[in-house]
Amino acid sequence: MKYTYTPLLTLLLAGAVLTGCKKSQEIFEDPYAGGVPALGIIVDPQSVASPASGNAGTVVTINAKGLVKYWDEKRLKFLFNGEEATIKNVTDSKIEVEVPATASTGVTSFVVDGQLVFGPDFSVLGKVTKDPTFRAINGANGYVTKIKEVANGNLIFLGNFDNFDNKGNVRRINKIARTTKDGVFDRTFQIGNGATGQLNDMAIIGSQFFPVGGFGGFAQRGGISNITRIANNGVIDTMKVITYEKRERFVPTFNGGTDGGIDNAYARDGKVIISGNFRYYVSRRYDQPTRDYKDSTILDSIEMRQLARLNPTDGTLDKTWRFDPNAVGYKGELGKGLPGANGPIRTIMHDDGKILVFGRFTTFDNTNVGSIVRLNADGSIDQTFNPGGAGADQDILSVSYNATLNKYLIVGAFRNYNGAAAPFMAMLNYNGTLDQSFQVKNITGGLPEYAKILSDGLIVIGGSFKSYGGTIRNGFMILDQTGSLAAGYNNIGNVLGGVSDVLETTSAEGKRALLIVGGFFTFDNVPTNRIVRVTLD
């Protein structure tokens, strides 16, 4: 169909001067012409599948009209959350389909020549099930970075939230919360106003906790530089100091920190090891005057790049670890830390004190490396770890180590490892070489950003990806030790928002379980606020 357009000026002239010239008319195409005809498939939006849930191989009936024509012409497809199913039968009023082995929980859909008509949701049953016995069902209102298991099986959640399980509606719960093992919020944890900035990790020595992150205050106390010490009841440890003007002040007893954020903290040999992307270790002096002889706080600094070991009693720097007393610092002072990496790092620590350093860098302590290096417990480079001259060619975002397998699983933005193809994921032997028995499948739609090798060798992967090896896996998957999707463990539907930590635990009924935290706002296609526990069969 074509429309005729006559300019307004022409109409005016025609009305005023009958003998005037008539302007030419302009012809244009209908912008809505040529659209794809409606399929005529009708699905009652209130209808449910029968059954509404089932394992792979279950035959499911869905009421729908207008399908027979496309079934006869072999143009009809049916999908469970994007995975094609076998169509068993089609009538004027329904369709019968078989749940495929690769299916996961989510929306169903009819597909004809690339056009979709959505059907009802369907829950795919398998070896992973959301645990209804976990009590913190409202989760957190901001990113959860870490879970720490403490005495009596209690849990401490760290992150960037200010409300936890809706218990902070009156008084904010800032960045740290404690629960029982099953998620019951613990109001006896006396954190006051909590931390003023994000918490990333926490070291534990006896009954003392050392939270780290990017914060300058905790429980209404300032004078903190990204790490402090609190008792196991949440109360910050303070001491009395006398200022230049002989005034009494109460300040944090742990008088040490960094000029930049701290990502990881470990307890080792009675001391606290920290890592992050800081440049200086800092401490405070409270007895110094200003130029006009008033009280002031002096911030002392020592160049100490990315890694440091601190004494837990007062936060002083341990200069026997990764420190060169003869090196000249930035301001000409004598003594500073070793060079570290020429780019951002993250770390994991082994039980024997060795530290794997990874991230995005090409040198470490002036030695050429490819974004990954291992340190001995004394802080020196471990020469038995040899990833080759190239290592990973791009960022390594997460690493997990399994002591039973004695292997690492690395994920990130890299595509090659020491010259061999390793698109976004690789298994490494303990000596840093590539484990060729682990075969990565094609990853599309984004990156794997988190990895965890479980105690039995199953591998949990979280990220922004959409599919793995041609199978729809939206942000979450469980692999076996060969790199394939673990049979029966990939029934969980879409996970949107990222995973940051996984803790192996048990449910209230004693079943094997995983407590999963991160930035996700959807888990298994259901709105979920950054915390969930699932059981594994």
Summary of the structure (lengths in Angstrom):
residues: 537
radius of gyration: 30.3
end to end distance: 61.5
largest distance: 104.9
contacts: 1775
relative contact order: 0.09
helix: 3%
strand: 46%
